[in-house]
């Protein structure tokens, strides 16, 4: 089963799916869905369309350089079937997938870490400006240092005493 990548968005195209466009110079363009085909016909650049993988790679949203991507490269030489090699390959694929998911999680965490202080500053600024939406205006006028005392009954029920024991 041959899986190819969409020319526009770089997603996987499975057999029997997608559209194929052949240009006059015999260059073949494969598209996963009509959305990609229409954007190609409108001569849009995939690096400027936000939902494509090319945009995400160009703007540092996705991991682009990692050793685990080398395993996905296409190899055109036939290999002789060997049960042990196949078994080891399947075990290695699982390990590589786990490593890749951990690295991508770290990449996302590192990318979001720079934005957290900025979000916190914006949230505090908005809170200061719109505090009247949260607290009543009467409560803001009162002295914040003045504490309100509330009497709490100290009588215990039979059920609470049983739970404490």
C-alpha positions in Angstrom: 0.0 0.0 0.0 1.6 3.2 -1.1 0.9 6.3 0.9 1.7 9.7 -0.7 1.7 13.2 0.7 -0.6 16.0 -0.4 1.3 18.6 -2.4 -0.5 21.5 -0.6 -1.0 20.6 3.0 1.4 17.6 3.4 -1.2 15.3 4.9 -1.2 11.6 4.0 -3.3 10.4 1.0 -4.5 6.8 1.2 -5.0 4.7 -2.0 -8.3 5.6 -3.8 -8.5 9.0 -2.2 -7.7 12.5 -3.4 -7.2 14.2 -6.7 -4.3 14.0 -9.0 -3.3 16.9 -11.3 -0.8 16.5 -14.1 0.7 19.6 -15.5 1.8 20.0 -19.2 5.4 19.4 -18.2 4.3 16.0 -16.8 4.8 17.1 -13.2 2.2 15.3 -11.0 0.5 17.1 -8.1 -1.5 15.0 -5.6 -4.1 16.6 -3.3 -5.9 15.0 -0.4 -9.2 16.9 -0.8 -10.8 19.5 -3.0 -9.9 22.2 -0.5 -6.2 21.7 -1.3 -6.9 21.5 -5.0 -8.9 24.7 -5.1 -6.2 26.6 -3.1 -3.6 25.3 -5.6 -5.7 26.5 -8.5 -6.0 29.9 -6.9 -2.2 29.9 -6.8 -1.9 30.2 -3.0 1.4 29.7 -1.3 1.1 26.8 1.2 3.6 28.6 3.5 1.2 31.5 3.8 -2.0 29.5 4.4 -2.2 29.0 8.2 -3.7 25.5 8.3 -0.9 23.8 6.2 2.1 22.0 7.6 4.4 24.2 5.6 3.1 27.3 7.4 3.5 25.6 10.8 7.0 24.5 10.0 8.0 28.0 8.7 6.6 29.8 11.7 8.1 27.4 14.4 4.8 25.9 15.4 5.8 22.3 14.7 9.0 20.3 15.1 10.8 20.3 11.8 14.3 19.0 12.6 14.5 15.8 14.6 16.4 12.6 14.2 13.1 10.6 14.5 11.9 12.0 11.1 14.8 10.2 9.3 13.0 6.9 9.9 10.0 8.0 7.8 12.1 8.7 4.7 11.2 6.7 1.6 13.6 4.0 0.6 13.3 2.4 -2.9 15.4 -0.7 -2.5 13.6 -4.0 -1.9 14.4 -5.9 1.3 14.3 -9.6 1.7 11.7 -10.7 4.3 13.1 -11.9 7.6 10.9 -12.5 10.6 13.4 -11.4 13.2 14.2 -8.1 11.3 10.5 -7.4 11.0 9.9 -8.0 14.7 12.8 -5.8 15.7 11.5 -3.1 13.3 8.0 -3.1 14.8 9.5 -2.8 18.3 11.7 0.1 17.2 8.7 1.8 15.6 6.9 1.8 19.0 10.0 3.2 20.7 10.5 5.9 18.1 6.9 6.9 18.2 7.1 7.3 22.0 10.3 9.4 21.7 8.7 11.6 19.0 5.6 12.2 21.1 7.7 13.2 24.2 9.9 15.5 22.1 6.9 17.2 20.5 5.3 17.7 23.9 8.5 19.4 25.1 8.6 21.5 22.0 5.0 22.7 22.6 5.7 23.3 26.3 8.8 25.4 25.4 6.9 27.3 22.8 4.1 28.2 25.2 6.4 29.0 28.1 7.5 32.3 26.5 3.8 33.5 26.2 2.7 32.7 29.8 4.1 35.9 31.5 2.5 38.0 28.7 -0.9 36.4 29.2 -0.6 36.9 33.0 0.2 40.6 32.6 -2.7 41.1 30.2 -5.1 39.2 32.6 -4.1 41.3 35.6 -4.4 44.5 33.6 -7.9 43.5 32.4 -8.8 42.6 36.0 -7.7 46.0 37.3 -9.7 47.8 34.6 -12.9 45.7 34.9 -12.9 44.9 38.7 -16.4 46.4 38.9 -17.8 43.5 36.9 -16.6 41.0 39.5 -17.1 43.0 42.7 -20.1 45.2 43.6 -19.3 48.9 43.5 -20.4 49.1 47.2 -17.8 46.6 48.2 -15.0 48.5 46.5 -15.9 51.7 48.4 -15.6 49.9 51.8 -12.3 49.8 53.7 -10.5 46.7 52.5 -8.6 46.4 55.9 -11.8 46.2 57.8 -12.6 42.6 58.5 -16.1 41.2 59.0 -16.6 38.8 61.9 -19.0 35.9 61.4 -20.1 33.7 64.3 -19.8 30.0 63.7 -21.8 27.6 65.9 -19.6 25.1 67.7 -22.3 22.5 68.3 -21.4 19.2 66.9 -23.9 16.7 65.6 -23.8 13.1 66.6 -22.9 12.1 63.0 -19.9 14.5 62.9 -18.6 13.1 66.2 -18.8 9.6 64.9 -16.8 10.6 61.8 -14.1 12.3 63.8 -13.5 9.2 66.0 
